[in-house]
């Protein structure tokens, strides 16, 4: 028999079992151990493509073993649990949280009115954006949801409210209908699912975009849609080439991993730093027109700076941001949404992002305890953490939520 929770408790579980029922049961058992017999308010589950067609079974086992008030989740290429990243292998990761006093508002894309200015109030109501709103977790299928319209609508709906929208795009499929999404009793193969948290919980976020800036800041002087024709009054291709020429041979070779453009969120700031740019892919060029194509619409007057994808910068940036989080109370639990282009593909080793986040909050052990039995120094208990490799990460920059690529977004749940 479960008791009414009196404090926030969070547990996590991770299983690599290829049998979906055993994997779910194993992860539930691990998470349950930290809940003190209490019924979780919310369970978040991420499961690899090996389990994507078994969403109904996953939800059934979770309901039977944990009996949560709400459950939300999605399929993914790879999943994360604790300090471990299970890349492109069978995996299932769970975060279960008891949050006394917190109000939850579940929704799907079908519950939202059309994302235009006239519906801001209705969208806020459907999502649960009240004065007590703290965060919305949004998981979506990349082939069926127009995020280019949905996220700006959510930004307008939230207005000056202090909450955040976080989440990511399901990544277990390469075409429509190949992902799966779970929300309470509903199993979907397209669209989006979300749940909002309101009340006595603190939600902090860290967003690391994993790119290194180079070259000067440039102003877009001619553009149409996602095509940029002129930067600073000269051909966009010529301006980009001039910036690339400032790099040494090794740095230029590194551009084979990708060239990116940072678009300033607030160009009026006297000094623009790494966190002031929204990173977008440079998708190609049109040599005859001197134009470059970018993975977003960049208006005339925008300030941009070129960026390179860099494993060292990505590692150092996330570590620095997590170090700053140590100034605050240890979170009860963490969600980690990282890009499916990171992991081994970027760092050439596994577990980099997961360990950076989980170990930032490891509880230090006394010297006497460490000395007993030759206990290794890395045996410190990790913060409960679950996450996945996304096909696009949703997280805040400059007070608004955006869809990112190449990013790692850590979401800390803290008691108030």
N, C-alpha and C positions, 0 to 999 in steps of 0.2 A: 504494500500500500504506500503510495507516495504522499508526502507531506507538502503543505503550502510553503513555498520558498520564502526565506527571510533575508537572504543576501544573494548577490549575483554569483552564480557558479557557472563555470564553463569547462567542458571536457572535449577532447578531440580523439579521433581514431583514424588509423590508416591501415589498409590491407592491400596486399598484392596478390591475393588468392584469385585465380582465374574463374572460380565458381562464384557467380554473383551473390547467391544466397549466403554462402560462407563468408565472402568478403564483407557483405553488409553486416552480418551478425558479429563478425570479429571487430569491425570498426565501432559498432554500437557498444559492444562490451567494453572496449577501451574508453570510450567517451563516458559511459555510465559510471565508471569508477571514480570520476571527479565530481559527480553531481549530488552526492550525499543522499541518494534515494529520492531526490526531488524530480518532479515532472518538468522536462525542459519546455520553455516557452517557444523556443525556435530551434530547429535543426537545419543546418545548411549542409548539403551533400554534393560532392563533385565525383563523377565517375568516368572512367576512360571509355574510348570507343568500343572496347571489347564488351562493355556492359550497356551500351547505349540503347539497345533494343529491349532491355529488361528494366526500364524505369518503373513499371508497375510493381515488379517484384521487389525492387529496392525500397520503394515507398511502403510496401506492405510489411517488410521486415522491420523498417524503422518504426512504423506505427505499433507493431506488435511488441517490440523490445523497449522502445523509449516513450511511446505514447505522447509525442509532442503536441502542443497546441497548434503549431504551424511547422511546415516543412517546405523548403525551397531548394532547388538545385538544377544542375545542367550537366550535359555530357561534355567531355573535353578530350583533347589529344593526350594530355598528360595531367596528373594530379599531384598535389603537394600536401604533405602532412608533417607537422613538427619541423625538423630540419632535413627532411627527405623529399626529393623530387623523383617521382616514378615517371620517367620519360618514355612515352610510346610503348609502354608495357601495361598489362592489366593493373588497374589501381582504383581504389575507392577511398575517399577522404570525407570525414564528417566533423563538423563542429556543432556541439549541442550546448545551448545556453539557457540557464534559468535566470530570468530578468524580472524580479518582482516589481510591480507597479508600471512596467513598460507596456504601452499600447501598440498593437501591431495592425497595420492596414495592408492586407494582401490585395494584389490586382494583377490583371493581364492587360495586354495592349487593347483587347476588346472592351475593357472597362473605361478606356479613356476617350474623350471627345476628340474630334479632329485637331491636330496640333497647330492652331493658328491663334493670333492675338486675341480674338474675340472669346476664346475659351480658356483663358488663363485661370480664372477663378474656378471653373468647373474641373480643370485638370488638377489644380491644387487640392480640391476636395476629394477627387477620386484617388489621388495618391496618398492623401493623409497629411498634407503639408499645413499643419496648424502652428500656432505659436509655440507648441511643445515639441514640434517635429525636430528630430535629431539627424536622421539619415534614411536614405532609401537604397536598398540593394536591388539592382536591376540586372537581370540576366536575359540575353536575347539571342535569337538565331540570326546570323549575319546575312542570310539570304532572303529574309522576309520582312525585316523591320527597317524602315527608312530613318536611321539614326540621325542623319543630317537634318531631319525635321523634328524628331522626337526630343533630342537633347536640348536644342535651343528652346523648345516649348517648355520643358521642365525648368530651365534656367529662368525663363520669364515668369513661370508660375510661382517659383520659390521667392522671387523678388529679393527682399532684404532679409529674409529668414536665414538663420545661421546654420542650418543643416547642410548635409552634403549628399550628393548622388554618387554612388560607387557601384562597381560591378564589372561585367565583361561580356564578351560575345562567346557563345558556345563554339567549340573548336573540334568536335569529333567528326564532322562531315565536310565534304567538299562540294556539296550541292544541296539544294532545297530538299527538306524532308529527311536529311541524314542525321540531324541532331535531335536531342530530346530535352525537354524542360519539365520540371516537376514543381507544382504549387499546390500544397495541401492534397486534396483528392483528385486534382487535375493532372493529366499527363498530356503534353503538347509536343508536336513535331515541328512547329513553326511559331512565329510571333515572339512575345516577350512575357516574362513573369517578373514580378517585383514584390517587395514587402518593405513597408516603412516602419521605422521605430520612433516612438514619441514618448517623452517622459523622462524618468530618472536614469538616464544612461549617457555617458560621454563617448562620443565617437570621434577619434582623431585619425587623420590620414597622412600618409607619406607617399609622394609620387616621384619616382626617379625615372627620367626619360632616357637615360643611357646613351646620350650623344654628346660629342665634344664640339664646341663652336670654333669656327676659324673664319678669317677674313673680316672685312669691315661690316658694320651695319649699313644696309642699303634700303632706299625707299622705292617702292613700286610706283613707276611713273606711267606705265601703260599695261593694261591687263584686260582680259575678257574671260569670265568663268574661271576655269582652273589653269588657264594659259597666261603666263607672264611674258610680255614682249619686251619691256624696258625696265631696267633697274638703274636709278640715278641718272636717267636721261640717255643711257646707252643700251645697246642690244643686251638682252638678258643673258644670252649665251656668252657674249664677250665679258660681261661683268662676272659671271660664274668662273670663266676660265682665268680671269685675272686673280680671283680669290684662290683658286686651286694652285696657281703659280706661286703663291706665298708659302706653300707647303714644301717640305723636303721630300726626297724620293721615297723614303719609307712611308711617310704620311700619305703621299699620293697613291701609293700601292694599296694602302688601307681603304681607300675609297671604293675598292672593288666589293667591299661588304655593303656598300650603299651610300648614296649621297642624300642628305636631308636638308630641309629648309625649316628654320625656326621663324615663326611669325610672332611678332611682339604682341602680347596681350594688351599692354598699355604703353604705347610708344612715347607718351608724354613724360614718363619717368626720366629724371636726369641721368640715370645710369641703369643700363639694362644688364641683368645678370642671367645666370643659367636658368633660373626658375621663371624668368619673365617671357620665355619663348614657348610657343606651342609647336611641337615638332611634327612636320609633315614630310611624306616621301616625295622626292623628286622622281617622277615617273618616266620621263623621257624628254626628248628635244624635237623641235621642228627647225632644222638648220636653215631652210630657205627663208623662214620668217624671223630667225634669230630668237625664237621663243623656247621656253621650258614649260613642261607640264608638271603640275603639283597635285598631290592627292587631297586637295581642298580648294575651295574658292577663296582667292586672295584678292582683296579689293585694291584699287588705286589708292595710294597714300599710306598703305601699310608699310611698316618697317620690318625687314627680314634680315636674317643672318644665316649663312650656310653652316651645316653641322655634319660631322662624320660619325658613323657608328663605331664605337670604340669600347672594347671589353674592359680596359683598365678604367676608363672614365665611368662606365656603368657600375663597376664594382665599387669604386671609391665614392661615387655620388650616393649610392644607396647606403653604404657604411656610414658616411657623414650624417645623412638624414636620420638614420637609426640611432646614432650616438646622441643626437639632439633629443630624441624621445626618452633617453635615459634620465633626463632632467625631471620627468613626470613619474607619477605612480606606475608601477608595473601593471600592464593591462591584464584583464581577466582572460581575454582571448584575442586572437588575431585572425583575420582573413587576408590571404595574399593572392592577388590576381596579377600574374606576370605574363609577359608576351610569349607566345609560342616560338618566337624568333630568338629568345634568350636561351637559358639553359645551356646544354652542350653546344648548340649551334653557335652561340656567341662566345661563351667562356671556355669551350673545349674541355669542360669538366662538369660533373653533375653537382647539384645541391647548392650552388653559389648563392642564389637569392634566398632560398629557404633558410639556409644557415645564417646568413647575414641578419635576417629578421628575427628568427627564433632565438638565436644566441645573444642578441642584444638585450634580451630580458631574462636570461638565465639567472637563476638565484645563486649568488655566490655561496660556496660552502666553506666552513671554517677549516683552518689548517689541520686541526686535530682529526676532523672527519676525513679529510683528504689523505691523511697519512695512514689510515687504517687499511690494512689488506692491500696496499699498493693501488688504491683507488685512482683511476685516471682522472686528469683534470677536466676532461670533456664530459664527465658524467653528471654535470649539473642538470637539474630538471628544466626542461624547456617549457616556454609558455604554450598553452593549447593553441594550435594553429592548423588551419585547413585552407586549401586554395587550389587553383588550377592554372594551366597554361591557356590563355585566351587568344582568340582571333581578333583582338581589339580590346583595350582596357578602358574602363570608364572611371574617371577620377577628376578631382578639382584642380584647377590652376586659376589663381587670381579671383577666387570666389565663385567661379562658374565651373560646371562640369563639361568635360569634353571626352570624345572618343580618341584614344591614343593608339600608337603603334610603338613597339620597342620599349615599352614602359613596364615598370613594376610598381604596383599600388598596394601598399599595406594599410589595412584598416584595423585600428586598435579599439577594442571595446573596454571601456573603463567604468568602474562604479563611481557614482557621485554621492 
